[in-house]
C-alpha cells in the first residue's frame, strides 16, 4: 500500500483526496508545485483503492517530462520562504497525516500495539517539548540537511536561515506528536497547532498561484506599461533586476500579497550595505543577497548611495502599485520606506576650463600608445568613437547614448545648417530618454574640427559594408544601449587622473557644461531644455502640432556656446 502516503483528508471535508508534491526540477515543466485531486469518497478503504490509479498517472506524467526539465542547479540557494514551505508541508502537514495513518493501522492490529504506540508517541512529545524549551534543535540538523540536499538545495549548515529552519522543524515535530495524541483521544478535529506552525501554514496559503508568481506578474506589468507608452524597454530591463533581487530575498514562490512592510524594510537595509555592481565581482560570486551583505560588512566595502537604494525601491514600488490596482496585492509595502535623500545632492558637475584643456591635451586627443592604452602618450592617432563622441557631447549637450546610437543618415541639412537627428525609433533600435526624436545643430567649431568629414567617410564605408551605424564598433548591451562608450569614457577619465571615485564627473558633465555655456549667453531654461531634449509639460507646450524651435533658433542657441579659454587649435587639421 505504498501509495497511501499520498492519501489525505481535508479539514472540514469528509472526502479523501490524493496529494503529491512535484519535484523541484519539474515544476516549470508541469506548471505546478503539487498534484491535488479529490477522490470523492469518505470511505478510506475505497479511497485507498482509488489513490493508486491517480498517483500512477501522476508518476507517469513526471516520468514523461523528466528529460524536458531543467535540473535544479547545485548552486540553487533557498530563500527563507522556501525553508518555511518545506517546514510546513514536510515537517508538519505530511508528518501528521503519516502519524494518523500509523495510529489507524495500530488500532486495526491489536490493543497492545495501539497502547504501545500511544505510550511511545507521548515519550516523543515529551522529549520534543523538552528540547524546545532547552533551545536544542540538533536532533533535526542532519535530517534537515539530508532533506535539503535531496531537493538539490545548496545549504550552508551554519547559516542563520538553516538554524531557523531547524527550529521550525523542531516546533513542527512537537505539534505533530501533539496532534497524534489528539487523534488517540478523539480530538483531532479540534486540534490547533502552535502559533509558530500556524504562521508557517498561513504563509504557505499565500504562496502565489502558478500564474501569479512575482516575476510572472512583472512580465504582465512590463507588457502593459510598454503598451501604454509609460515605460521604456531598457528601463523595464533595469527594473526587473531590482525585482529579481527582491524575489531572491523573499523567495521565488511568494505572492505579492504575502510580502510585508517589515520584509521590504529589511531588504532596503540589506541593499544599503551592498557595494555597487556587487554581482559582477568575483568575490561575491554565487552569494545570496543576505550573504553578500554580510560579506560586505565584514570587509568594510563601500556601499552604494542611498539614492541607488531608492532606485531599487522605486522599481519594486511601481510593481506593487500596479498589482494593487489590478487586484494582485492589497497594499504597497514600499510606501514610507524611501530614504529621505535628494537626487540633486548627487550632481553631475560640469568640466571647468582647466579640466577641458587637460582632457583635450591628453593622449587620446593628441596621440596615444595603442588600443587599450589610450591614456599613455604615443604616436597613434585615434579617430573613432573614442575621439568623436566626447567632442559631439561637448558641443551638442546630447547624452552619450544618444550619440553612440547615431546612424550615418542621421546627419541632415536644413539650408545652410547641418543638424544631427537624435531619433527615438523602435524600428532602428534608437531611443531618447524623453521618448521623442529631436534635432540638434552641429556647432561651427565641431565642423571646423572635421566632424562632417568623418561622417562622410562613414557614409562611404556604410555603402560598402551595409552597416548603417556611425560608430560600427559599438554594439548594444542587454539594455539595448551602447554601454561601451560610457564605460570607456568613465575609465579613461580615471586613468588620466581627472576622475576620482564617485565625484560625478563623466560624459554627463559635457551636458551640464553646455547648459552653463547657454546660461552665460543669456538664454533661459526653456531654451536650454529645448536643446537638451528635456520634456516640457507647460500648458502652452500642449497647444498646436508643430515642434518647438525653428532651425535658425536652435542654431542661434547652440552657436552662443563659446567655451572661452578652451584650446581646440591643436585638433584642427
Order of alpha helices (4+ residues) and beta strands (2+ residues): beta-beta-alpha-beta-alpha-alpha-alpha-alpha-alpha-alpha-alpha-alpha-alpha-alpha-alpha-alpha-alpha-alpha-alpha-alpha-beta-beta-beta-alpha-alpha-alpha-alpha-alpha-alpha
